[in-house]
Amino acid sequence: MTAVTPEDAILFLEKDMAEVECHPFVLGNVAVLSRPRAESEGPNQDAAALIPFDEGSGILVVADGVGGMRGGAEASGIAVHELTAALENAAQSGTRLRNAVINGIEAANREIRILGIGAATTLALAEINGTCFRPYHIGDSEIMVVGQRGRLKLQTVSHSPTGYGVESGLIDAHEAIDHEDRHYVSNTIGGPDMRIEIGSEVELAPCDTVLIASDGLFDNLHADEIVEILRAGPLDGAVQAMADLCQRRMDRPSNGHPSKPDDLTIVALRLN
């Protein structure tokens, strides 16, 4: 059997996917869907990647090029390429996976700033090592871990005024999704003061689901809606159902439901 290495990475750049793709990854299976905002004149500024480190570990990545700024798609692409290169170098040199992730993010920050056009991207990354998971994130792309029975075991806090407002109890999550400052992001790769938030390692139980997505998901579905969809049925069907519901809300705003047209990328891992 051929050894699994970072050279086996699967990248999703400027994609327009009608249906979910599924791939085996470490001890589970991953479902991916990425597509641009409807009637967008430019490319999908989201990027995603499944990057194995070896047979038992790897990373899942979603990068969302910051809208309204030049080079969003280029910035998100740089992020996933630099992470892939960092893992390839680490595998050859014997460097730890965690160090490789940090090196890749810092390299992406340097390369995006060198562009000199104000480009930036958010990043959400899940390190998977056997049955252990560790989150890394910069910006407002989010990560969730949902148990088989629908318990929300982890949700990252967006680096944004509304994210911090929810964390501090000043506003609730349902108010935040419609807040006028929802689109502001206070931390990006390519920004002058980029910082990497690294979470604690979490032991995943059988059938736990790790979800990583751009804000196209979290601006159109409430967390309890996401959990309810994830807990029912096969993983690929759940990802497709979330994407389809997001698209309906983006296309046809209705009272009582959030609606924000945007690029949408979802990566979900479920342990076997």
C-alpha positions in Angstrom: 0.0 0.0 0.0 1.3 3.5 -0.9 1.9 5.7 2.1 -0.3 8.7 2.5 1.6 12.1 2.4 0.7 15.8 2.0 1.3 15.4 -1.7 -2.1 13.6 -1.7 -3.8 16.8 -0.7 -7.1 17.7 -2.4 -7.6 21.4 -3.0 -10.8 23.2 -3.9 -10.1 26.6 -5.5 -12.7 28.9 -7.1 -15.1 25.9 -7.3 -18.7 25.9 -8.4 -20.0 22.6 -7.1 -23.6 21.5 -7.7 -23.2 18.4 -5.5 -21.2 17.3 -2.5 -17.9 15.4 -2.9 -17.0 12.7 -0.4 -13.5 11.5 0.4 -12.0 9.2 3.1 -9.7 11.1 5.5 -7.7 9.7 8.4 -10.3 7.6 10.5 -13.4 9.0 8.9 -15.0 10.4 5.8 -15.2 14.0 4.6 -18.0 15.7 2.7 -17.2 19.0 0.8 -19.2 21.5 -1.1 -18.0 24.9 -2.4 -19.8 27.3 -4.7 -19.9 31.1 -5.4 -22.6 33.5 -4.6 -25.4 33.4 -7.2 -25.0 35.9 -10.1 -21.5 36.9 -8.8 -19.4 38.6 -11.4 -16.2 37.3 -9.9 -14.8 33.9 -8.9 -15.7 32.0 -5.7 -13.4 33.6 -3.2 -13.5 30.6 -0.8 -11.0 27.9 -0.9 -10.8 24.5 0.9 -8.3 21.7 1.3 -8.0 18.2 2.7 -4.3 17.8 3.5 -3.1 14.5 5.0 0.1 14.4 7.0 0.4 10.7 7.2 -2.0 7.7 7.5 -3.3 8.8 11.0 -3.3 12.6 10.8 -4.0 15.7 8.7 -5.8 19.0 8.4 -9.1 20.2 7.0 -9.1 23.8 5.9 -11.6 26.5 4.8 -10.3 30.0 3.7 -12.6 32.8 2.8 -11.1 35.6 0.8 -12.3 38.9 2.3 -15.0 40.4 0.1 -14.9 44.0 -1.0 -11.1 43.9 -1.2 -8.9 43.1 -4.2 -7.4 39.6 -4.5 -9.8 37.7 -2.2 -9.7 34.5 -4.3 -5.9 34.8 -4.6 -5.5 35.3 -0.8 -7.5 32.2 0.0 -5.6 30.2 -2.6 -2.3 31.3 -1.2 -3.4 30.1 2.3 -4.2 26.6 1.2 -1.1 26.3 -1.0 1.2 27.5 1.8 -0.3 25.1 4.3 0.2 22.2 1.8 3.8 23.2 1.3 4.4 23.5 5.0 3.1 20.0 5.7 5.1 18.6 2.8 8.3 20.2 4.3 7.4 19.0 7.8 6.8 15.4 6.6 10.3 15.4 5.0 12.1 17.0 7.9 10.3 15.2 10.8 8.7 18.4 12.1 5.5 18.1 14.2 2.2 18.7 12.5 1.2 21.5 14.9 4.4 23.4 14.1 3.8 22.8 10.4 0.3 24.3 10.6 1.7 27.5 12.4 4.5 27.7 9.9 2.1 27.5 7.0 -0.2 30.1 8.3 2.7 32.5 9.0 4.0 31.9 5.4 0.6 32.6 4.0 0.4 35.9 5.9 3.8 36.9 4.6 3.0 36.0 1.0 -0.4 37.8 1.0 1.1 41.0 2.5 3.8 40.9 -0.2 1.1 41.2 -2.8 0.7 44.8 -1.6 -2.9 45.1 -2.8 -4.8 44.9 0.5 -5.8 41.2 0.0 -6.8 39.2 3.0 -8.5 35.9 4.0 -10.1 34.3 7.0 -9.1 30.7 7.9 -10.7 27.9 9.9 -8.6 24.7 10.3 -9.1 21.4 12.0 -6.1 19.3 12.9 -7.1 15.7 13.1 -4.7 13.3 14.8 -6.3 9.8 15.1 -9.4 10.5 17.1 -8.1 13.8 18.5 -9.1 17.2 17.1 -7.7 20.7 17.6 -9.1 23.9 16.1 -7.2 26.9 14.7 -8.9 30.0 13.3 -8.4 33.5 12.1 -11.5 35.6 11.4 -15.2 34.7 11.0 -15.1 31.3 9.3 -16.2 28.9 12.1 -15.7 25.4 13.4 -18.2 23.3 15.2 -18.2 19.8 16.7 -21.5 18.0 17.0 -22.2 14.8 18.8 -24.2 11.9 17.4 -27.2 12.9 19.5 -27.1 16.5 18.5 -25.0 17.9 21.4 -22.9 21.0 20.4 -19.6 20.1 21.8 -17.6 23.0 20.5 -18.1 26.2 18.5 -15.4 28.7 17.8 -15.9 32.5 18.5 -15.7 34.7 15.4 -13.1 37.4 15.5 -15.6 40.2 14.9 -17.6 42.7 17.0 -20.7 40.5 16.9 -18.7 37.4 17.8 -17.2 39.0 20.8 -20.6 40.4 21.7 -22.1 37.0 21.8 -19.2 35.5 23.8 -19.5 38.3 26.4 -23.3 38.0 26.7 -24.0 41.5 25.4 -26.2 40.1 22.5 -27.5 36.6 21.8 -26.7 34.6 18.7 -30.0 35.2 17.0 -29.6 38.9 17.4 -26.0 38.7 16.1 -26.9 37.1 12.8 -29.0 40.1 11.8 -26.7 42.8 13.4 -25.7 45.7 11.2 -22.0 45.1 12.1 -22.1 41.4 11.3 -19.9 41.8 8.2 -17.0 43.4 10.1 -14.0 41.1 10.7 -11.2 42.1 13.2 -8.6 39.5 12.4 -7.4 38.2 9.0 -4.4 36.5 7.3 -2.9 39.4 5.4 -3.8 41.9 8.1 -1.2 43.9 10.0 -1.9 42.2 13.3 -2.8 38.7 12.3 -3.1 36.3 15.3 -3.8 32.6 15.4 -6.3 31.3 17.9 -5.5 27.7 18.8 -8.0 25.7 20.8 -7.5 22.8 23.2 -7.2 19.2 21.9 -10.6 17.4 22.0 -11.1 13.6 21.9 -13.7 12.8 19.3 -16.3 10.1 20.0 -17.5 7.7 17.3 -19.9 9.4 14.9 -18.9 12.9 16.1 -19.0 15.5 13.2 -16.4 18.2 12.8 -17.8 21.1 10.7 -15.8 23.9 9.1 -17.4 26.5 7.0 -17.2 30.0 5.6 -19.5 32.7 6.9 -21.9 31.9 4.0 -23.2 29.2 6.1 -23.2 30.9 9.5 -24.8 34.1 8.1 -27.8 32.1 6.8 -28.4 29.3 9.3 -28.7 29.5 13.0 -26.4 27.2 15.0 -29.4 25.1 16.3 -30.5 24.6 12.7 -27.1 23.4 11.7 -27.0 21.0 14.6 -30.4 19.6 13.8 -29.4 18.9 10.2 -26.1 17.3 11.0 -27.5 14.9 13.6 -29.9 13.3 11.1 -28.9 11.0 8.3 -25.7 10.5 6.2 -23.0 13.2 6.2 -23.2 14.0 2.5 -27.0 14.4 2.7 -26.6 16.8 5.7 -24.0 18.9 3.9 -26.2 19.1 0.8 -29.3 20.0 2.9 -27.4 22.8 4.6 -26.2 24.2 1.3 -29.6 24.0 -0.3 -31.3 25.7 2.6 -28.6 28.5 2.6 -29.2 28.9 -1.1 -33.0 29.3 -0.7 -32.5 31.9 2.0 -29.9 33.8 -0.1 -32.3 33.8 -3.1 -35.6 34.5 -1.4 -35.3 36.5 1.9 -38.3 36.0 4.2 -39.3 37.4 7.5 -37.9 35.6 10.5 -35.0 34.0 8.6 -31.5 35.4 8.0 -30.5 36.1 4.4 -27.0 37.2 3.2 -25.9 36.3 -0.3 -22.3 35.1 -0.2 -19.9 32.4 -1.4 -20.5 29.2 0.5 -18.0 26.5 1.5 -18.7 23.5 3.9 -16.2 20.8 4.9 -17.5 18.2 7.4 -15.7 15.1 8.8 -17.4 12.3 10.6 -15.5 9.5 12.4 -16.3 6.0 11.2 
